[in-house]
Amino acid sequence: MEERQQEIKDIQFGSRRFQAKAKRISANRHVFLLDIPPTPTVSWLSLWMPQPARLWLQRLLPEWFLPTCVILKERNPNKADNYENEVDTYLHLQTLQGRCIPRLFGEVAIHNHSDRRCQISKRPIPAILLEHVRGVPIHSLPAKELGNPQLVEKLQAVYDLLTKEGVLHGDPELHNFLYVDSKIVAIDFEFSSPISDGGITNYEELETLKDQIEDRIEQEQGVKPVSLGSNLLFHPAGSAI
């Protein structure tokens, strides 16, 4: 895997301003893995505060209770609408955060000191901080796990929850779904939209994912899966069915 160069981000999140090491996850995206510096005073208080008081304070001042590692997604100036769309989707799906989608900790401002634009006032870059879900993208799973019928069932469970909230994921690609602790977590909601009559449905997106799973199995093992509902049966490629 290509080694990504680290950089320092100057971040304003609510009442807290801090610098943190950031490693770009993908060369073509404004997404970073962010190491959050510790706050000893808050850590000490958390040990001694009663749980109800600690939870209340975390809701009031989330910037002081961040995990040590989070995902930073900056607004791409060429795709500003996608950023706004993703923020709105996470806010709408608040009840699903931490369950089948990552937690949204909040919006932040990135002060870019390396920006050499000749402007009197250089506005900070909008960004969001998201939970770092330590899972495996479905497209990276071995064929044996991809062919497990329970995988499709877990995907369907995620789509059922999105449908219940009236949201279309909008980007049905296997790398947008992580397998973690025997469950599926959906990520990347830049192309999400409200479900509309006559439009694409989450059921159709699930069928697209099932097709991709079958293609991955065939590519990896030379095995041709046959889809029957949510079950995947296997036959050697080219054999009679």
C-alpha positions, 0 to 999 in steps of 0.5 A, a space after each residue: 500500500 502506498 505510504 501517505 505523507 502526514 500533514 498537520 491540520 489546524 482545526 477549530 471545533 466549537 470552543 476548541 482549537 487544536 492541531 492534529 496529524 492527518 494522513 490522507 486516505 486516498 490521493 484523489 479525495 479530501 479524506 484524512 485519518 486524524 490523530 486527536 491530541 489528548 486533553 489530560 484535564 478532560 480525561 481526568 474529569 471523565 474519570 471522576 465525574 458521575 456518568 450522567 454528568 459526563 454524558 451531559 457534558 459530552 453532548 454539550 461540548 463534543 469537541 472536548 471528548 473526541 476519540 483519539 482517532 477520527 475521520 476528517 472529510 473536507 469540503 471539496 471546492 469542486 464538489 461543494 454540493 456533495 459535502 452539504 448533501 452528506 452533512 444534511 444526510 448524517 443529521 437526518 440519520 441521527 438515530 442510525 449513527 453508531 449503529 449502521 452508519 458512522 457517528 458524526 461528531 460535528 462540523 469543523 473549520 480547517 485553517 489552511 496556512 499553506 494556502 497562497 491565495 492573494 486574499 485579504 481574508 482567507 476563509 477556513 475550509 469546512 469539514 466534518 469529523 466522523 467516527 473511524 469505523 475499524 472495519 473491512 470494505 466488503 470488496 476486500 473480503 475473501 470469496 468464502 465470506 462474500 458468498 455467505 448468504 448472511 452477508 446479503 441479509 445484513 446489507 438488506 437490513 442496512 437498506 431497510 433502515 435507510 428506507 424507513 428513514 426515507 433515504 437513498 444511499 445513492 452510491 451502491 459500491 462495495 467499498 462504501 460498506 464496511 464489515 465490522 463485528 459481524 455487522 455492516 456499516 454504510 459510509 459515504 453519503 455524498 450522493 444520497 437523496 430522499 426516496 422519491 416515487 418513480 425514482 431508484 429504490 434501495 432495493 435496486 441498489 441492493 441488487 446492484 451490490 449483489 451483482 458486484 458480489 457475484 462478479 468479485 467471487 467469479 474474479 477471485 475463484 473462477 466460481 460462478 455464483 447463482 443468485 436465488 433471492 438473498 442466497 448465493 449458490 456456487 457452481 464452477 464457471 462454465 459448468 452446467 446448472 
